[in-house]
């Protein structure tokens, strides 16, 4: 990522998911979260093993997660909660939640401060 002009943040270990995380940022570009397993696989283990290098979800940041979900549902999208809002260590305790959106895939909603 540094070869593409991104600044690589410090490694963070998410004990809840048993993964290591790096947040890479570049002005004017989307942030990229790199996720890789720890010694003991967690709930993301099967995804990371099956897809060693891939984009498997997109994260949206919002002040109003409920409004985002209402908009998706208004578009006749089936939205299934896969992980309820909980503090994320990578985002300094801000809450994240995950949803499967029919016809799209997995999304993460990050609550903006």
Buried (B, 14 or more C-beta within 10 A) or exposed (E): EEEEEBEEBEEBEBEEBBBBBBBBEBEEEEEBBBBEBBEEBBEBBEBBEEEEEEEEBEBEBEEEBEEBBEEBEEEEBEBEEEBEBEEBBBBEEBBBBBBBBEEEEBBBBBBEE
